[in-house]
Amino acid sequence: MMVEIEGICAPATFPRLPEALAALWRSLQLLPLGDVQADTLRHALTRPGAVELAAESIKRDGRLYLSFRMNGRLHSACIRPAEPPPNQE
């Protein structure tokens, strides 16, 4: 799974969705988010059933997309399947 926080950090790859969700939450915790935003993102990424809901979103939309405001600017966090390796012939 590929995790990216637009404008904040480069994409990173994780072997499974639970690890990707945990890594995204750890990264978001380091940002200067307000209490309400942090609680909302924590709930979305760590609540019971978060992995199943994220998997459903990725299956339906091709990605899990979360947005948040920081320093007066809108940012997005995305989890999506990692690109398959290029065909090497």
C-alpha positions in Angstrom: 0.0 0.0 0.0 1.2 3.5 -0.8 0.7 6.3 1.8 1.2 10.0 0.9 0.6 13.2 2.7 0.5 15.8 -0.1 2.9 18.7 0.5 4.2 17.2 3.7 6.1 14.0 3.0 7.1 11.7 0.1 5.1 8.6 -0.6 6.0 5.5 1.4 5.1 1.9 0.7 3.8 -0.6 3.3 3.1 -4.3 2.8 -0.5 -4.3 4.1 -3.3 -1.9 4.9 -3.1 -2.1 8.7 0.5 -1.0 8.6 -0.3 1.8 6.1 -3.1 3.1 8.4 -0.9 3.0 11.5 2.0 4.8 9.6 -0.4 7.5 8.4 -1.7 8.1 11.9 1.8 8.2 13.3 2.8 10.8 10.7 -0.4 12.9 11.2 0.3 13.0 15.0 3.5 14.9 14.3 1.6 17.8 12.6 0.2 20.9 14.2 -3.4 19.9 13.9 -6.2 21.2 16.1 -7.8 18.9 18.6 -11.0 18.4 16.6 -9.1 17.5 13.4 -6.7 15.2 15.2 -9.6 13.4 17.0 -11.4 13.0 13.7 -8.4 11.6 11.9 -7.5 9.3 14.8 -11.1 8.0 14.7 -11.0 7.4 11.0 -7.6 5.6 11.1 -7.6 3.7 14.4 -11.2 2.9 15.4 -12.5 -0.7 15.5 -13.3 -1.6 11.9 -11.0 1.1 10.4 -9.1 -1.5 8.3 -12.4 -2.9 6.9 -13.8 0.6 6.1 -10.5 1.7 4.5 -10.4 -1.5 2.4 -14.0 -0.9 1.3 -13.2 2.7 0.3 -10.1 1.5 -1.7 -12.1 -1.2 -3.4 -14.8 1.3 -4.3 -12.8 4.4 -5.1 -9.3 3.1 -5.7 -8.0 4.9 -2.7 -8.7 6.2 0.8 -8.6 10.0 0.8 -8.6 12.2 3.9 -8.3 16.0 3.9 -7.3 18.4 6.7 -6.4 22.0 7.1 -3.1 23.1 8.5 -1.5 26.5 8.5 -4.4 27.9 6.5 -4.0 25.4 3.7 -5.9 22.3 2.7 -3.8 19.1 2.6 -4.7 15.6 1.6 -3.6 12.2 2.8 -4.1 9.2 0.6 -3.7 5.5 0.9 -3.9 3.5 -2.3 -2.5 0.2 -3.7 1.1 0.5 -4.6 1.9 0.7 -8.3 2.8 -2.7 -9.6 6.5 -3.0 -10.6 7.2 -2.2 -14.2 7.2 -5.2 -16.5 10.8 -6.2 -16.9 11.6 -8.1 -20.0 
